[in-house]
Amino acid sequence: MLGLGDMASSPDAAAELWKQKHGEDVFEDWFTRCEEYEPSAMGYGVTLLDGTLTRLRFRKTSDHPQGYQAEWRVANRNFPLPESLQLQPAIERVMKYFSKPHQVIELDADAQAWQLSYQGALNVQSHILRERGDVELGARLGAAPWHCGVLAGLLAVFELFVGVHPTDMTLKVSRHHLQRAFQILKLVHKLKDIALGEAGSDPEAVRGGYAREALGARSCAVSFPRFANFTQVEAGMSQASGAEAAAGQNEEDMIISVCQCFNIPLSWAKLQFGARVVWIGWSFNLRSHSFHLPYEKLEKLGTMLSTLLKGEFTTRHELEIVAGYLQWVFQMHKLLKPWLSCLYDDMRRPVATSYSVEPSQRIEFISCISDDLLIQRQLPGAALPLGGRLLSVKHQALRSKADLRRVGISPKRIWLRITNPASSKRRLSHQSKVFLRYWQQWAQMPFFSRPLAMPPRWLPDAFAADACASGNKIGIGGFIKMGDAPAVWFSEVFSLRSLQKLISDLPSVAQEAITCWETLAQMGLVLLLASCFPGGRLKICVPSWCDNTGAESTSNKLFCTSLPLAFFAQKLSLLSWHTGISLDVHHVAGFENTIADHLSRWMEGEELPSGFSLDDRFRLSWEMLWHFKPDVRIWPESHGLLWQPQSFAFS
């Protein structure tokens, strides 16, 4: 009845069908064994007849003759209808209005003028057709004004039925009702001619005796007797079933006909009807206005990750396939994109190979490598790879050419570890393995739906940040301007040496990482806004200004493969998730970003820009920026409390 078929007959049959579809070698990697269920607590992913995705598992029980009881997840679909959708109040509105006898629905003055124009035009066309001998179509056009008036009145009553028209006001037909009725009649007559193939009655109708020809049915399985009566279409054209399919049959037929009438191209191979459709790889639910990843895509992702994590080594091509697939999946999880940098780092790092040179070639070998430890030219008699990077000498890791001075001299051969750029062999780093295992577990979980609606945009008068760097000093500053309220701002200075102890791969000169500091300033803006509205829970998107193109791109895409900028993108993503605030960063010319630039260079005791006050300054410590450590403060500092806070002592 549900469409589970042989899958629900026994655990062995379900396992065999799953292995036939996905392969036997990945079965053990896909399911986590448990004592209570078979194959796991999550079970198999299956699709029911109505297109609903669910999970099937077998509970071990002694009450069942076979020792197993099939279970599947079913959603609770019993929910109350809103008052506006109740049928009884709608009927009562119509009955109350027409409770008095001899109720008349009149046309207002504007509608009367439109009705007269319709009558004139249609009577002229009817007279011309009768003179030509087409009595049937002439009679149809002659009666059309009466049909149009009756249908317009029904449309007005329908507005009363659904509650759009107040019951205490006189019901009148407007020109909008007449225009809508006239278009409906045109469409109905066109559909009738197309369905019955009556080319003589309408010169624009498709000629031929079959609706299949009219609808281009060489690629669409719609039969003439079914379509002519507007009852149903073939099952292959609809994913709906039961009551939902019965309610939508006429709509499906009319949609196809309208598209053919107006020459709207359709892709018959991809045509779907229903509240849930699969399009461009995603499953869309138009009732809940959400979308999610189809189960087939989840299975594909899980299989790819299981294969990649199975061995110690992999290839660059396999990493590119997985990274590209995750990039596509991350369209619904944009905040997770910065962690893809570990995979791209593994792509750029070929597996190193051991080489050796004679001690007498030491000086000549040093002349063959560049300052960044790349093999520039071939060493005579050695098979060193050109373009390869020197990683270590005598098991001592190197970061620059100057580190070679630390390597001791001995009469033994000098062993080197060098990467070969021509090699496709790769090894996954620890960070990549942790990242991929997380997504492997995620692919086994039930799908997560995401709303189709974008977060609402909040538009302050000004929302900008900037950063500066000089030597060992780093400065960030930014502000928010909202209406007539005073500007709220921040300005902080950090030391590069102290940050180098916390963040790896930072350069020795602060100016070389200016994009990182500009991204840090954007993080300060997010914290500043979150502090101004501490009770906010709604996700919002805020446009901000930045005069650095690198920080603008990183903040918008939340993706970067270079270090240490990738660390800052990860922190910005975590902060956006923590506060519910996402940024839409816009580029602004440096000479127009003067206020934020002033704040990034501002020092204690200096003059503030016009309209700024020390009372409205928000202090951002490094613990708040990097670790999101909350603190309790009175801000602005000039404000006091109306009560005495109670102090607590913790042992």
N, C-alpha and C positions, 0 to 999 in steps of 0.2 A: 504493500500500500504506500509506503514512504519512498520506495525506490532503492532501498538498500540491497535488495537481491541476495545473491549468494554471500555477500560480505557479512551478513548477520547470521548466517547459518551455524558457523563454528569458528573458533579461533584459528584453526589450521587453514580453513578455506579463506578467511580474511587475509591471513599472512601470505598465502600463495598468490592471491590476486594482487596484493600490494607489491610483492616481489616481481611479478610479471610486468608491472607497470614501471617500477622504479629501479629494479635491479636488486639482486640478492646480496651483493657485496656491501651495500650501504644500509642494510636493515638494522644491524646491531648498532651502528653509529647514530641512527636517526632516533631510536626509542630508548628511553631510560627505564630499565627493568624495575618492577616493584612486585611485592609478594601478593598484593590484593587484586591487581588488574593485569590483564593481558591485552596488548603487548606492553602498555604503560598506562599511567594515570591519565595522560593526555589523549591516547588512543589514535585511531586513524582519522584522517580528514576525508569526509565524503560529502557529496552534493545530492540533496534530495530532488524529487521530481519538480518542485516549484522553483528550483534554483537556489534554495537556501543552503548555506554551508553549515555543517555540523560536525561533531566528532563521534566516533563509534569505538567503544571499548567493551571488554568482556570481564565481568566481575566473577571472581572465583567463589562459588557457593555450593554447599552440599545439598541444598534444597532442590536443585535442578538435576534432572536425570543425567545430563551430560557434564555436570560439574561447573558449567559456566552459564552466566546470564548476560545476554547482550543488552547494552545500555547506550543510549545516544542522547545528545544534548538537544533540548527543545526550548525555544524561547517562550516566555510568558506573553501572549498576545492579547490578553483580556485587559483592556484599558477603557476607562469611561470616555464617552464622546462629549465634547464641549457642548454647552447649552445652545450655542449658535447653530450646531449641526443636528439638533434633535428634530425629528419629523413631526411630532405632535404640535409643537408651537407654530410650525410653519403652516400646518393645515388649519389651526385655529385662527391664524391671521386672515387667511383667505375666507374662511367661513364667517368670521365676524364682519368682514367688509361687505360680503354679499348676503348677509342675513336679511336685509330689507328687500322686498320684491322690486322688480323692474329697475334694477341698477343698470345704468348705461355708462359705458366707457367712451368718452368723447375725445376728439382730437383737438389739441390747442391750435391757436391761429397759425403758428408757424408750420405745424404738421399738416394743416388743411391745405396750405399753399403747396407743400411738397406733394401731397396726394393728388392734387389737381394736375401738377406737372407730370407725375407718373401716368395718370390717366390719359392725358393728351398724347404723350409720346407713345404709349402702348397701343392706343386706339388707332393712331396713324399707321404703326407697323402692322397691326391686325388687318386694317383695310387693304394695305399693299399686298399682304400674303394671300388674302382671299381673292383679289383680282388675279393673282398668279395661279390660283387653283389649289393652293395649300390650305384647305379648309381646317384641317386638324390643328396645325400650328397657329393659324389665325384665331381659332376659337380659344386656344390655350392662352395666347397673349391678350385676348379680349377679357378673359376672366382673371387675368393676373392682378389688376388693381384691387379686386375684391379679396383675392388670396393674400395680397400684401397687407391690406387693412386688417384682416382677421389675424394674421400672424403677428402684426405689430401690437394688436391688443393682447394677444397671448404673452408676448414678451413683457408687456407692462404688468400683466397679472403675475408673471414669474418673478418680477422684481418685488412684488408684494409678498410672494410666497417665501422668498429667501430673506426677507427683512430689510431690503434696501429702501423700499418705499414705505413711509410712515402710514399706519392704518388710519390716522385721524385726518389725513389729507385726501382730497378728491383725486381719484386715479384718472390720469389723462395720458393719451398717446402723444409723444413728442416726435420731432423730426428724426431724432436718433433712433427711436424704435422703428420708424418707417425705413430709414436707410439700412438698418440691420436686417429687417425683414426682406427688403428688396434684394440684398446680396445673398441671403440664404436661399431665396427662390431661384435666383440665377444659378447658384451652385447645385441645387437639387435637380433642376431641369437638365443641367449639363451632365450630372452623374447618371441620370436616367437614360439619356441618349447614349452615353458611353457604355453603360451596362448592357443595353439592348441593341446597340449597334445601329441605331436609326439615323443614318447619315442624311436621308432626305429631309428630315424634320429640322435639322440644324446644319447649315453649311460648314460650321466649325467643328462638328462632331467627327470623331475618327470613323472612317468608312470600314465596313466589314461586319460580319455577322457574329463575331465572338468578342466577348470582353477580354479574352486572353490577348487578342491582337491590340485592343485599345490600351491595355495596360503594359504592353511590352512583355507579355507573359512567357516569352521564350526563356527568360531567366527567372521568372517568378511563378511559383506553383499555385495559381489561383484558378479554379475551374469556373466555367460560365454559369451553371445553375446555382452554385453557391453564392457567387458574387452578385448575380442579378437580384437575388432576394435579400442581399445584405444581411446574411445570417452568420457566416463564419468564414475563416480563412484556414489554410493548411497549418498543421501543427508546427511545421518547420519555420514558420514566419513569426511565431509568438513564443515567448518564454513564460507567459502567464498561464495559470491553470485554475480550475475550480470556478468559484464565484468571480474571482478577479478576471478570468478569461471571458466569462459570459458577459460581464459588464463592459468589457473593452472591445468586443468583436466589431460592433458597428463603427466605433472610433477608428479601429485599425483599417477597416475597409475605406472609410472616408479619407483618412490621411493619405493612403496610397493613391486614391483617385484624385485628390486635390493636387498632389505632386505631379501626376501625369497630366492633369488639365493645364497646369502652368509650366510644364516642361522643367520641373525641378529634378535634377539628376539624383538617382538613388543607387547606393551600392547594395545590390541584392544579397551578396555573400555576407555582408555585415549587418543587415537589417534586423533590428530587434524591437520588440514591443514589451512594455511592462515598466513597473516602478523601479526594477533593478536591471540595469544593463551593464555590459562589459564593453568598454571602449578605450582604445589606445593603451590597453594593458591594465586598466584600473576597473574596479567594480564600483559603479555609482548607484546609490540608493536615493532616488528622487523624492521619496516620502520623507525621509529623515534629513535630506540635504547633506549627505555625507558620502565619503568614498573610502575604500580600503583596498588592500592588495589581495587579489584573488588567491584562493588556496593553491592553485597550480603554480603561481609565481612563488608562493612561500615554499612549496616543495622543491622547486627548482633552486631557490636560494639555499635551502638546507642541504641539498645534494652537492651543490658546488662547494660549499664551505666544508662539508665532511670530506670530500675528495682532497681539498687543499690542505686540510689539517692532518691528513692521515700519515703522510711521510715527513721526513726531516727536511727534505729539499723540495723545491718546486721550480717552475720556470717563469720567466718574465711574462710570457704570453698568458699563462694561467692567472697571474696576478693582475694583468691588465683586464682580463675578462671579469674577474670578481670585482675589481675596483669600479669598472664601468657599470656593472649591474647594481652595485651599491649606490653609485651616484644617481641612478634612476630611482631606486627605492627611497633615497633621501629627499626626494621631492616632497614627500609627506612628513619627513623628519629633518627639516633644514638645520635645526640646531645641533644635529649630530655630525654634520659634514666635516668640521675641523679635525675630527679624529681619523679621517681617512689619510692624513698626512703620513702616518706610520707605514701604510701600504705603499705609497709613492716613494717613501724613503727606501724601502726594501727593493723596489723596482730599480732604483738608481745605484744600488749597491750589489755588484756581482760578487759571487763567492770567490774568496781569495785563494791563490795557489802558492805553494812554496817553491822558491827558486834559491839558488846558491851561486856565489861568486868567490873567486880566489881572493885571499887577503891582499895580494899584490895589486888587485884591480879596484881597491877601495877608493883611491883618489879619482880614478877615471869614472867609476860608477857615480860618485857624487856629482861630477860634472854633467852626467846624463839626465839628472832629474831637475825639475823646476823648483821654485820656492814653495809651491803648494804641493810638492811631492808627486808630480806627474812625470812619467817616463817620456822624455822629449826625443831622445834618439837611442838607437840600438847600441848596446855594449858589445864590442867585438868578441865573438866566440860564445855569447850568451843568447838565450832565447827569450829575453824579457819582452813582454807585450807592450807595444807602443801605445801611449795614451793611458796605460794602467796607472793605478795609484799605489804608492808604497804605504803600507799600513804599519809594518813593524820590522825591526831589524834585531836579530838575536832575541826574539820574544819581548822586545821592548816597544811599546806603542809609541807612535810618532804623531805629532800634530803639526809640525813645521820642519823645514829643512834644518833649522838651527838645532833641533833635538838630536841630530846625528852626532853632535859633540859628546853626548852622554854615553854613546855606545863604546864599550871598551875594545881595545885592539888585542887580537890574539892570533897565533899562527894557524888556527883552525879556519875552515871555510865559513863564510858569512852567509847565514840563512836569512832569506827575505820573504815577506808575505806581501804579494802584489795582486791586485784585482785585474782581471782581463775584461775590458769593455766589450769584446766580441762574444763573451760567454753569455748564454741565456740562463744559466743555472743560478738560482737564488735561494737564500735561506730566510725563513720568516724570523723576525725579531720577537722578543718576548712581548713587547707592546702590541705587535700585530696579532700574535696568537691570542692574547687576552681579548682584543677587540673582535676578532673573528669568532671566538667561542661565545662571546655575548650574543652576536647576531645568529649564531647557530641555535642557541637556546630560544632566541626571539622568534625564529622561524617555526619552532614547534609549538608556540603559544597560539591561542585563538587570535584572529585578526583584530587589529585596533582600527576603529573608524575615525576618520578625521573630518571636520566640518568643511563644506565647500565654501562657506563664507569666510572672507578674509577678516582679520582683526580690524576693528574700527580705528580710523585715524584721528589722532588728537593734534590740533594745530595751534601751538603757542605762537605769540607774536615773533619771538626770536628764540632759537635753541641752537647754540653753537659752542664749539670747543676747539682748543688749539694746544700745541705743545712746542717746547723749545729745548735744545740740548747744546751744551757747550762744555767741553772738557769732561769733568766728572759730574757735572750738575745736570739734572733733568727737571724741567718745569712743565706743569700742566695747568690749564685753566679753562673755565667754561661758565655759562650762565643761562638762565631761563627768564624770559620776559613774558608775562601774562597780563594783558590788559593794562589797567591803571595801577595794578599792584607793583610794589618795588621789585627790582630785579633780584633774583636769588642766584648766588654765584659761588664758585670754589676756586681756590688757587693753592697749589702745593708744590713743594720742591723736594726731590729725592736725590740720593747719592748713588752713582753708578756702581761703586765698589760694594755697597751694601746689597744692591740688587743682584750682583754677580754671584753672591753666595747662595741666592735663592733660585735663580733662573740660569739654566745652563745655556751655552752657546751665545751669550751676550758678547758683543765686541768690546775691545779695550777702549774705544772712543765712543762716547754717547751719541754723537752726531750720526754715526753710521747706522744706528738703529732708530732713526727718527720716525719711521713708519710704525714701529712698535709703540713709541711714546704717544703718537697721534691716536692709535687705537686705544691706548690706556686712557687718554682724555675722553674718548667717546664712552668708555666704561664709567668714567666719572659723571658724565651727563646722565646716564641711566640711573646711577645711585642717587644723584641729586634729585631727579624727578620722582623716584620711588620714595625718597625721604619727605618730599613735599606732600605726597598723598600716601601716608603709611597704611591707610585702611583699604586701598584699592585692591581688587581681586580680578577685575576684568582685564583680559588681554587687550593691549592697544599697540598701535604702530605710530611712532612719532618721527616726523621728518627733522633731521638735524643738518647742520652745516659743518663742512670740513674743507680745509685748503690743501690737503694731501691726498693725491689720487690713490696711492697705495693703501692708505687707511680707509678711504672711501670704498674701494673694491673689496677689501677684506671684511669690512663691517656689513656690507650688503650681501655678499656671496657667502660669508662665513666659511670660506675655504681657502686654504693656503698650504703649499707643500714645502715652503722654506722655513727653516728654524732660525731664530726663535719666534718669528712672527706667528707661526702656527700655534705656539703656546698662548699667545695673546688672543688669537681667534677662539681658542677653546675656552678661555676664561670669559670672553664676551658672550659666548653661547650659553655657558652656565649661568651667567648673570641675567641674561634675557629670560631663561627658563625660571630662574629664582624669583624674578620680579614681575614677569608677565609683560615686559616692555621690550618691543623690538624696534630697531632703528631703520629708518629709510634715509640714508646719508646722501646728501646732495653736495656737489662740489661748489665751492665759492672761491673767487679769486682772493689771493692773499691780502691785497690792499683793501678789500672790502670786509675782511675778517679782523678788523683792527681791535675791537673790544676784547675778543677771545685771545688775541695775540698779546694784548696788554696784560690780561690776567695771568697768562702763562709766564710772563716775565716779571710780574709784580713781586716786590719784596716788602716785608713788614716796614711800615712807616712811610711808604711812598704814597703819592696821591692816587686815588681811585678814579675810574672813568665817571663821567657825569651820570647821576642817577643811581649810583651804587653806594651802599652803606656797609660799614663793618658789621652792623647788627644782622645783616642778611647773608653773611658769609657762612657757608657750610664746610666744616672741616672733614677731610677725607684722609684717614690714616691708611698706611699700606695694608694693614690687616683687613680693613673694609674693602679695599680695592681688589686685592688678590685672593684673600681667603673668605670674603663676605662675612667677616666676623661682626655680629651686631653689637651695638652699644646703646646705652640708655643715657640720654642727655637732654638738657633744656635748650631748645633752639627756637628762635634766636635767644642768645644769652641774656639779653636785657629783660626778657619776660620772666616772671616769677610764678611759683606755684601757689595755689590757694589753700594748700594743706602741707603739713610737714611729713615728708617721706619717712617711712619706717626703715631703719637700718637693720641688716641681718648679718650675722657672723657665722661663717662656715668653718668647721674644724677640719 
